[in-house]
């Protein structure tokens, strides 16, 4: 009897001291050591926008004309939206997220209107945006060829 108690105590001590291995894969992953639970978002904020609502939304220019639609979002390695890719005619133009003014429908999470301070002509003249790995098309409107550096697009004064 004493043998069983000592054996059970020894097994319990070994299991308690053993590091977790893949044999315990059924357990959900735990946050990295030191990560406070407050680091996880629990709710969308009033000023937060869902990518699924932005993609496909129409963008209007400073003259209130439809410029195009949001085709994609570029997320940087720090997790912030680097740019919003807008389909303008036959090309894509990448705009800084801060260039967009997004208005929510009252009492809803739906987008009422997205506007930018650029005109349709300015975005038609803006450099074409190319996704990583895609053939780099020739820049339109700002001179230079496919390897020319694209100038920064600045909002009008």
VENSULNOR-V419127 format. One record per backbone hydrogen bond with DSSP energy under -1.0 kcal/mol. CO is the residue of the C=O (numbers start at 0). NH is the residue of the N-H. E is the energy in kcal/mol with one decimal. If there is no record, write none. Layout:
co-><CO:CO>
nh-><NH:NH>
e-><E:E>
This chain:
co-><0:1:2:3:4:5:6:7:8:9:10:11:12:13:20:21:23:31:35:36:44:49:49:50:53:56:58:58:59:60:64:67:68:69:71:73:73:75:79:82:83:84:84:85:86:87:90:91:92:94:95:96:100:102:102:104:109:112:113:114:117:118:119:120:130:144>
nh-><4:5:6:7:8:9:10:11:12:13:14:15:16:17:23:24:26:34:38:39:47:52:53:54:56:69:66:67:115:63:60:58:86:55:84:81:82:78:75:73:94:70:71:92:68:90:87:128:85:83:98:99:114:111:112:107:104:102:59:100:61:122:123:124:133:147>
e-><-1.9:-2.4:-2.4:-2.7:-2.2:-2.2:-2.5:-2.3:-2.2:-2.2:-2.5:-2.1:-1.7:-1.5:-2.1:-1.5:-1.9:-2.5:-2.1:-1.4:-1.5:-1.2:-1.6:-2.7:-2.3:-2.3:-3.4:-1.2:-2.0:-2.1:-2.7:-3.2:-2.9:-3.0:-2.6:-2.9:-1.2:-2.1:-2.9:-2.8:-2.8:-3.3:-1.5:-2.4:-1.0:-1.7:-2.9:-3.2:-3.1:-3.1:-2.1:-1.8:-2.6:-3.2:-1.5:-1.9:-2.8:-2.8:-2.8:-2.9:-2.0:-1.8:-2.3:-2.0:-2.2:-1.5>
